[in-house]
């Protein structure tokens, strides 16, 4: 900054060039960043996957699993048993089977107090068994988990997963080569049961302390090194889809993903990523298009921060995990369907390889994007694209700072900068963001004493009211909005904050960062003060379109049109409004239970930053073109 602000340098050559060409430079960097990221789907710009951890030794042992008949018998018995439990887990039967196999068997009780309804309480029970390693002293362990889904569940059944889990436990307990404990876990209420079990296992609370009471565990194993979550929907399947996205966009170590794919290939099991296999085309464009669509499916899934399976909750504890989901009918034709024998050998191969590990997964990548299951894009390739896009904001902020130092560029109205008032407004806008973040918890507290209305409805209408009233803030600060230099200073703060926030978010969740930057950066670059009133109006309209609430509604509306395109337009819009309301409520609930920070990031960073730009867009600075009119009026008065 010394080169930009040193008076003796007469603002310097660099500053003069920056002020003169920053607009073209910003456009060039933004377009270059978008093209860079898009081109990463080309094979020449990404890399084939490979193993970094030699200790895994994948597929070097002969598969010995033969308990497929036991799995079939377990499935038949379990189907009969679930008829007695319409909406709960048949834990007596599961406990009896674990004990019959020879595992240390336990149950785990947990309680959920509804985050947005103090009158609702839910109870759940997990069942787990531990195979003690015969060649170690319970210092390390692996997990094989299955979410139990009762007959009343809206999701596809997972009973075949439990059957093969029991069959693998029956096989594994007879073997003497295990150096790590194996935990066989069956969870209740989908991800809720998994979250409660993990919190109880590690003795921590990840969400609000008064929401999920995770209880205690009667039995433990060693430190968990890795986990595999099974979701098989039929005893005979055509393909297995590998799911990796975890909470807040976390991903498992790439070696674990490669391991699962390698074992599937060894056992002749068709495996996919995002439901697709790699496609090799002579046409460069068709190959890019296929990989780009697959890559964007991962980006859209990871950006939400919602796990694609129970495996996603392990990642925050440093436990590498993924989900194997088996489909009875796949997208690709196969000669014959896969039965319990092949599935069991896939599980055996993965666990025997993980049993070879001498230390935690650490050799391979934790930050990557997959255009297909056999190619990856590392953080060193995708971060430059994001940095190019975010750099446009930093460059414009520097250029405006240089302009701010030149008194000759000041317009007629509002010469002096009120630094204190601008900084105070900046903190007030961020205080509003903090209030919006805490608003759902405040509504729940007030509902105990003053309201008889559903908390979810109160939160939704309250957020709409707050966000609507916040649009009036610029008109309450006339002393700032009428001063061009004050508006420019606020714009500099907003540009620097947005650029820094995008880079920081992308370091943790590149998908969220790239989506936010692609949408918000072009609009932020057009925000300026020295514009005529017609351009200012267009500027306000465009900035309202990229309001976080508007972006969410537009995305939901587009998705609604694609899914229900046969319905009338009015019904689609109403359905989109309802879905948007539910999306906001679910994001709040996820933040309270699981610690998902999507709602917190949007309300505490992006909403205040949007309001800063909104105050700049609503400036009342008189442009030079307005000056003749003012002069003529003053002449007439004289």
N, C-alpha and C positions, 0 to 999 in steps of 0.2 A: 504493500500500500504506500510505501515511501515514494516510489516512483510516480504514484498517482496524485500525491498530496504535497510534495515538496515545492514550496513557493519559488525557490531559486531556480527550479528547472523549467519555469513557465509552463507548468502542467505537463511537460515532457512530450517527447515524440510519441511514446507508446500510448499515452493518454489521448493525444490528439487523434491518432489512428483509431483507437478504440471508440472514441465518441463518434467519429465519422462513419465507421464501417460496422459498428456492433450489430446493427439490424440484419445486415446481410450475413454476418458471421453466425449469428444465432440461428437463422434459417438454415444455413449450410450444416451446422452441427446437429440440429434437430433431424433434418432429413437423413444425414449421414448415420446418426444413431439408430433411426428406425430401419434403414436399409441394412445396417450391420447386424442388428438383431434378427431381422427376417432372413438374411442370407445364412445364418447359422444352421438352418435346416438342410443346407446343401452338404453332401458327404465330404466335399473337399474342405469344409470349414468345421467339421466335427471329427470325433475320433472313435474308433472301435473300442468297445469295452474290453477290459482285461483284468486279471487278478493281480492285486498288489500284495496280498497276504499269502505267502507261500505255505504257511502252516495249515491252511485249509485242506489242501490235497483233495480237491473235489473229484468224486467219482473214481477214486483209485482202489476202492474196496468192492468186493462182490456183494451184491444185494442179497440178503438172507431172509427178508420178511416173507412169511408164508401164512399169516393169520387172516387171510381174506375171508375164509368161511366163518371165522369167529366174528368178523365185522358184519357180515350179512345176518348172522344170528342176533347180534346186539341190536342191529337196526330193526329187525322184526319185533323184538321184545320192547324196544323203546317206543315204537309206534303204538303198540298196545298200551303201554304204560301212560303215554301222554294223553290218552283219552280220558284218564281220571283227573288230569290237571289241565283245565281249559286255559288258564291264564297265569299259571305259576310253574316253577321248575320242579320236576319230580326228584327232589333231593334224596328221599329214602332209597329209591332204586339206584341212583347214581352212587351214593355212598356205599351201598351194598356191593356194587360191582367193583368199585375201587378197592374195597377191603378184600373182596374175593380174589382180585388179581394179586394183592400183596402190597399195595401202596399204603403209606401213611395218609389217612383220609380225614378231611376236616370240612366244616361248613363255615361260612363267613356271612354275618348279618350286617346290613347297613340300612340307613334311613335317609330319605331325602325330604327336606322341608321345602316346598315349592318356592322358588326365588321370588315370584311375583304374586303369590297367593298364600297368605299366612294361614289360611284354613285348610290347605291341602298338604297331606303327608303321605309319602309312598315308602313301602318297605320292600326289601329285596334280599335274596340269599344266594351266595355263590358257593360252589362246591369245587374242591380241589384235592388232588392227591399228589404225594411227593415220592418219587423214586430216588432213594438214597444211593449215591454213587459208591460202588464197591471199591473203587481205586482212589478215593480221595476222602477228605474229612469235611464235606459240605461247605467248602469255601466258595464255590462257584456253582451256578445253576443255569439251566435253560428252561424256557416256557413254551408249552404247546397249548394254546387257548382256543376255545370255541364259544361263540355267543349262542346261548340257548334261546330259541324262538318257539313259543307255545303255538298251538293250533289257531289261536285267535289273533296271532300276529299278522300285520299287513305285509311283512317282508317274507321272502322265500325261505323255506324251511332249512334248518341246519342240522337236522337229525343225522344224516349220513356223516357229517363231520364228527359228531360225538361217537358214532359207531366206529369209525376208523381210528379215532383217538383212543378209545378203549382197547381196540385190537392192537394198536401200536404199543400201548402200555403193557399189554399182556406179553407181547414179543420182547420188549426192551428189558423187562425185569428179569428175564432169563439170561441176559448177556452180562459178561463180566468186564467188558472193556470201557464202561462209562467212567469218565474222570470228572464229570459234572453231574450234579443233581438234575433231574428233569421234573418240572412241575406241570401237571396236567390240570388245567383250569377251565371250568365251565362257568360262564358269567350270566347273571340275570339282568334283564332290562338293558340289553345292548351295551353301549359305551358307558352307561352309568355304573353298572356293576364292575366293569374293568377299572374305571377311575377310582371307585371306592376301594377295590382290592389293592391297587397300586399305592394309594395313599396310606392304607393300613399297613402295607408291607414295609414302606419306607418311613412311616411315622410322620407324615407331613400333611398339610392341607393346601391344596392348590387354588381353590376358589374362595368364596366368602366363607368365613369360619362357621357361620350359623346355618349354612345351606345343606351341605352333604356331611352327614355324620358317618364317617367311614368305619367306625367300630375298631375292633382289634382282631388279630389273627392268633389262632391257637398253635399253629405250626408254621415254621419257616424253613427255608433252605438257604443256600449260599447267595452271594451277590449275583444278581441276574445279569448275564452277559448278552443274551440275545433271545428273541421270541418269534414264534411263527403263529399266526392266527389263521385258522381254517374256516372257510365258509363254503362247504360243498352242498349243492342244492339237490343232488340226486346221487343214487348209488352208481349210476352209469353216466359219465360226463364226456363231453367232446373236447373241451379245452379248459385250461386254467389261466385265469387272468391275474397278473401280479400287480398288487396295489401297494404304493409306497408313501403317498402324501400323508403327513401327520399333522398334529396340532400346531397351529401358527406357522404352517408351511415347512415344518421340519421334515427332513428326509433321512432315511437310514443310510448307513455306509454303503457305498456302491458295491463293495465286495459281496455283501449279503445278497443284494439283488442279482449280481452275476452268478452267485452260487446257486440260487434257486433256479435260474434259467439253465445253468449247466446241467444240473441233476435232472431237470425235466427233459432236456435233449437226450441225456444218457438213457433214460427209461422210456423214450419214445412217446412222451406226452406233449401234445401241442400246447404251447404256452404263448400268451399274448400280453401286450401292454396297451392299456386303453382299448382293449378289444381288437387290436390289430397286430398283424405280423409284419415284419419288414418287407417292403416292396422294392424290387430292383428293376428300374426302367431304363431303357436306352435314352429316353427323352429326359433331358436335364430338368425341364420345367415340370413334367409330371412327377418325377422323383422328388423335386423340391416341394411341390404342392402337397403330396401325400405326407411327407415328413413334417411339413409346416402345420398341417391340420392336426396331426398327432401331438406335436409339440404344444400347440395352443390349447389342446384339451388338457394337458398337464398344467399349463399356466393358469387356465380358468379354474381348475380344481384346487391348485395350491394356493391361489390368491385369497380364497375364502378363509383359509386357516382352519377349515373343518376337516377332521381326519376322514379318510375314505374307508376306514375299518378300525377295529379295536387296536390294531397294531400302533396306530398313530399316537396313542396315549403313553406308550412306553418310551418314546423318543426323548421326552423332556427329562427323563431320569438317566439319560445316557445309555439306554438299552436299545440296541439296534433290532428293529422288528419290521416285518411286512406281512401282508395278507395274501393267502392263496385262495382265490374264489373260483369254484368249479361250476360250469354251466352245463345243463343237460343238452341244450341246443345251442351250438356255437354259430358264428358267422361263416366258418370255413368247413367245407366238406371233409370228412375223415373216413378212412376205410372201416374202422370199427371204434366203438366207444371205449372209454377207459374205465376199468373197474377198480375195486378196492385193492387188488394186488399191486397194480401199477402206482396207485396213489400212495399206498403204504410204503412202497419202495422209494418213492420221491421223498417222503417224510424221513424215512430211515437215512437216505443219502445226505439230506440237509443236516440232520442232527449229528450224524457221525462225523461230518466235516467240521461242524461247530465244536464237536467234542475234542477235535485236535488242536483247537486254539490254545496258545500259551499265554495270551494277553487279550485285552479287549480289541474290538475292531478299531483300527486307527490308521492303517496304511493308505486306504483309498479315500475317495472324495466324499464329503458330506454335503457339498453345495454343487448342484449340477442340474441340468435339464436333459430330458430324454426325448429325442425325436422318434426313436424306436427302441426296442429292448436290447438291440445289439450295438447301439451307438449312443454317445453321450456328449454333452457340451459342458465343459468345466467352468468354474467361476472366473478363471482367467480369460475366458473367451467372451462371456456375456456381460461382465461388468463394464468393459470399455464402452459398450453401446449405451448403457444406462448413464454412465458418467458423461458421455457426449451430450445426451439430452439434458441432464441436470446442469451441465456447464453453461448452457445458454442462459439460465437464470442468474448464475454468478456473474457472467459477463455483462448482462444488462444492468445488474446492480452496480457493478464497478463503473460502467459508463454513466449511469445516472448520478453516481457520486461525483464523478468528474464534472458533469454538467452543473451539479449543485454548488461546486466551488467557484464557478464562473458567474459573478454577479451580473454580467452583461446579458446573460440568458434569462434573467428573471423577468417575469411578466409584470404588467403594471399593477395589478391588484395583488396585495399580499406579498410584501417583500421580506419581512422578518420571519425567521423560523422559530416556532415555540417548541424547543426540544423537549421540555418537561411535559408539555401537553401531548406531544406525539408519543413519547415513551409511555405515558400514563394510559393513553388510548390503546396502545399495543398490549399492555398488561390487562386492561379491562376486557378486551376481546378474548384473550386467552383465559381470563377468569370465567367468562361465559362458557367457554369450552369445558372447563373443569366442572362447572355447575351442571352442564348437560350430561357429563360422564357420571356424576354422582346422582343425577335426578331419579333414575329407577329405584335406587336404594332408599332415597328420601320418600318417594311415593309409597313404598312398602311400609316404611315406618309410620307415615301419616295415616295409612289405611287402618291401623290398629285403633285409632282414636276418633277420626273425623269422617271417614268415607265409608259408604256402603256400596261403592262401585268397584267393578273388577279392576285390579291394579294394572293389568295389561292395557286395557282401554284408557285408563287414566294416564299411563305413561305415553301412549301413542298420541293422544290429543294434547298432552302437555308438551311433548317435543315439537309437534306442529306449531303450537302457540309460541313457544320460545323462539324457534327458528324464524317464524314470521315476524315477530316483534324485533328480532335482531336486525332485520332489514332496514329498520327506521333509525338505527344508530348514527349513520352518517349525517342525518338531518338534525341530530341533537348536538353536533359538533361543528357548527358553522365557522368558528374561528380557525378550524383546521381545514375544512373542505374548501374554504375560499382562498387559502394560501397555497400557491403552487409548490413552493419549496417545502412546506410541511407535508403536502401530499406526496411529493417525491421522496421525502425521507421515510415516510410510512411504506411506500412502495419498495424502497431499498430493503427495509426490514423484512417485508413479506417475501421478496425474491430470495434473499439469503436464507430465510427459514425454510421455504419450500424446497430449495435446492439441496440444503443439508438434510432435511427430513427424507427426501426421496433416496438419497445415497445411503443413509443409515438404515432405512426400511429394506432396501434392496440387499444389504449385506445379510439380512436374516431371511427375507422372503422376496426373492427376485421377481416372482410373478406379480405380487401385489405392487411392487415398485414400478415395474415396467408398464402395468396397466394404468396406474395413477399418473405416471409421468407422460405417457402418450396422450392422455386425455387432457390433463390440466396445464401442461407446459405451453402449448400453442396459445391457449386462451390467456394465460398469465403474461405472455410476451406482448400481447396487443393492448394490455391495460396501460393507459397513459393519461396525462393530465392536460396537456396543451392540444386539445382537440375541439372542433366545433360541436355544437349541441346535437347535430344529427348523428355524427360518428359516436358521440358519447352514448346516445340512446341504443345504437346497435351494439356498442361495447357492453352495456348493461345486460342486454338480452342474451348475448353470447355467454356472459359470465354467470347468469342465472341458470343457463343450460347445464353448466358444469358444477352446479351446487351438488354436494354429496348426496342429498336427498333426491335431486333430479336425476343424477346419474344412476342411482339405484332403481328408481322407478322406470327409467328408460330401458335398463337392462332386463328388468322383470317383464316389462311390456313386450319387448322383442321376443323373449323366451316364451311368453304366453301365446303370442301370435304364431310362433313356430310349432307349439305343441297342440294348440286348439284352434287351428286355422279355419275350421268348419263353422265355428260359432259366430253370431253377429258381433259387429264391432263394439256395440255398447256393452255386451256381456264380457267381451275380452278386456275392455278397459276396467270394468268393475272387478273382474277377476284379478287383474294386475294390481289394482289398489289394495285388494285384500291380501294378495301375496306379498306385496311390499310391507304392509303392516306386520304380517307374520314373520317376514325376514328380519325386520328390526327387533321384534320381540325375541326371536330365537337367538339373535346375536347377543342380546342382553343376557339371556338365560345362559348361553354358553360361556360368557365372560364371568358370570357368577359361580357357575359349577366347575367348569374345566379350566378357567383362566385364559380363554381365548381373547387375544387383545385386539381383534379387528374393530369392535365397537369403540374401545378405548382410544385407539389410534385415530379413528375417523373423527370422534367428537373432541378430543383434546388437542389434535394437531391440525387436521385438514379443515374442520369447521372454523376455528379461529383464524387460520391462514386465509380461508376464503373470505371471511368478514373483513380482514385487512385489505385485501384487493377490492372488495366491494366498496369500502370507504373511499378508496382512491378512484374507483370508477364513477362514484357519485359526487365527484368534486364539483365545486361551483366556480372554478377558476375561469376568468374572462380571457378569451383568446385575443390575439392581436387583431383578428378579423372583426371582433366586436368593438374595437376601440373607436372607429369612426362614428359609430352610432352614439357612443357615450359622449364624444366630442361635440357632435351636433346638438345633443340634448343640453349639454352644459352651455353652449354658445347661445341657444335660445333663452335659457334661464337668465344669462347675463344681460 
